[in-house]
Amino acid sequence: MKNNKILFALIGILGFAPLFQACDNDDDSMSNYHTALVTVCPNDDGSFVLNLDDATVLYPANMKVSPFGKKEVRALVNYSEVPGEDAKAVVKNVQVNRIDSIRTKNPVMSLSDNDAAYGNDPIEIVQDWVTVAEDGYLTLRIRTLWGFNNQPHVLNLVTGVNHEDPFEMELRHNAMGDVGGHYGDALIAFNLNALPEMEGFVKIKLRWKSFSGEKSTEFNLKMRKDIPFTNSDNALCHKKIE
């Protein structure tokens, strides 16, 4: 995702099942702000690139291997363009100042009893620059109640809920009994690149149970296209979801 105009700081909360994994390469305070959302795409030789959006690819000039190994994940980054690079180029070298992975999952299939399998606890989807469909991924900023027992919540994106529309899905939330406490936010991403291929953009319909009842919204999503490579309240509960 292209750089947001308002810098967005992340607040850490102790817990389990880490959502972000940090790699700090710069002690300057501005490098602690995430300014872009990317897909970390590892290569066979251990190197990696960052897909910034549906067309732009970033090469991390100061990092030889991915801090997340061979896993392809969505991540928040702070980066600087290498001097001399064309700001409008679709492939360019950058200096990565900070990178933090987002919990990234594949969707699951609808079952006979989704409530029992995936939970039915309420959750909110926050309209934010990190709530976006791009590069074949659906990335969401969610909000719910978190207790103080460090119990990870489980989120799943359920497909197959409408046999006539493979692009209609449900976001399911299992709070694992942790239904009290304070409101807080977290990020999660789902890889949808295995969905049926269609030309251009597809319309994703997403349904979920909110604290005020059933809700739905739609996203325009473009599946990844092959790109040739040359080589307390509202705190982000980023360690408390699975």
Buried (B, 14 or more C-beta within 10 A) or exposed (E): BEBBEEEBEBEBBEBEBBBBBBBEBBEEEEBBBBBBBBBBBBEEEEBBBBBBBBEBBBBBBBBEBBBBEEEBBBBBBBBBBEEEBEEEEEBBBBBBBBBBBBBBBEBBEBEEEBEEBBBBBBBBBBEBBBBBBBBBBBBBBBBBBBBEEBBBBBBBBBBBBBEEEBBBBBBBBBBBEBEEBEBBBBBBBBBBBEBEEEEEEBEBBBBBBBEEEEBEEEBEBBBBEEBEEEEEEEBBBBBBBB
